[in-house]
Amino acid sequence: MSRRLIGAAALLAVVAMPVLAQAQGVPGGIERGAREGERAAGPVGAIVGGTIGGVVGGVAGILGVDQRPRFHRYVVEQHRPSYQYREDVRVGVELPESGVTYYEVPQEYGAHGYRYTVVNDRTVLVDPRTRRIVEIVE
């Protein structure tokens, strides 16, 4: 039985990898991987797919590797003012409730549900519900 589950999980990983590569970041990767894994192999597939999707999403980030330079150029061309933050600018930092201006990410970049701002002259993607930095775009 366990050999069968391991075999199914390995097969699912190979089959699901191209689909999961399209996921948006860790949360999107987990969600999409679990959904595709469950569809392909039931509850075990959901667990394996979610794990693989999270890893792939974490590597790819919210913006795809090929989109980061283009998005960074877009932000520079917009001449957005930089918010001066006294702490380190890093993923996971919660920005203050007031004083920071958040901007819509154009649809062409595929970062649906996120906003961007400039903090200490660095472009960051932010989850607007929590104001947490989810990606630094350089």
Secondary structure, DSSP 8 states (H G I E B T S, - for coil): -HHHHHHHHHHHHHHHHHHHTT--HHHHHHHHHHHHHHHHHHHHHHHHHHHHHHHHHHHH-SS-TTTHHHHHHHHHHHT---B--SS---TT-B--SSS---EE--GGG--TT-EEEEETTEEEEEETTTTEEEEEE-
